[in-house]
Amino acid sequence: MSELLEIIMIVSFGASWPFNVVKSYKSKTTKGKSLYFLCLIFFGYICGIASKLVNPVYMQSIAQKWYVLFFYFLNLIMVGADLCLYFRNKRYERAAKNN
């Protein structure tokens, strides 16, 4: 039951990331974004993944519970994409300012 609740939490958090990534891609601006926040969330997902990998009980049952780690990695990729877009958009803003 705890894994199911964890998955619901991760999916709930993760559901917003694709929309956020698309918005960042289209807007080409960092307005409304916080690099500190993105880095903190990215670090949090790394810690969540690490907590699973160092948990011997979880690792013994990884063949049956791989999906929990899958959602952590999926969210990490989404936040990573948003981080990359942040730096791309920052570059666009600097270029526009210099023109």
N, C-alpha and C positions, 0 to 999 in steps of 0.2 A: 504494500500500500504506500510506503514512503517513496518508492521509486516512481509510482504513478503520480503522486503529488509533486514530486520534483520535476517530472516531465511536464506536467501542467504549468508549473512555474516557468520553466525554461521556454516552453512553447509560447506562453503569454508574453514573456519578455521578447522572444525572438520574432513574434508576429509583426512587431512594429519596425524592425530593422530593415526589411526590404523596402518599405515605403520611405524610410529615412534615407536610404542609399539612393533611391530614385530621385528624391527631392534634392539631395546634394548634387547629384549628377546634372540635373536639369537647371538648377539655380545658378551654378557656377559662382557661388559666394559662400563665405564662412559665417555670414551673419546668422546669429541665433545658434551657432555651434560653439562648443567649449572643448578645446583640445584636452584640457585637464580631465573633463568628464569622460571623453572617449577613451583616453588612456587608462583611466581608473576602471572603466567597464571592461576593457580589453584585458587588463591585469586580473580582474575578478574572474573572468572566464578561464584564463590560464590556471588560476588557483583552483577553480572548480574541476578542471580536467586533471590537474595534479592530484587533487584529493581522491579522485576515483582511481587513478593509477597506483597510488601508494596504499590503497585500502585492500588488504589481502582478501577480505570477505567478498568484496565486489569483483576483484580480479579472478577469484575462483569461479564466479558465475558469469563471467563476461560473455561467454558464448550465448547465454540466454538474455543478458541485460545489456547488450552492446548498444542498443538504441538510446540509452541515457547519455552515453559518451557522444554518440552521433549528434544529438541536439546541442550539446556543449560546443562541439567543433563547428557545427553549422552557424551558431550564433557568433562564435569567435571569427569566423570568416566574414560574416556580415559586418561586424564592428571593424574588422581589419579593412574591409572595402571602404567603409565610411571614413576611416582614418586616412587612407590613401587619397580619397576624394577631398578631404579637408586640405591636404597639402597641395593637391592640384588646384583647388579653388583659391587657395592663398596665393599661388603663383599667378593665376589669372588676375586677382585683385592688384597685385604688385605691378603687373604689366599694364593694366588699365590706368593705374595711378601715374606711371611713368610716361604715358602717352599724352 
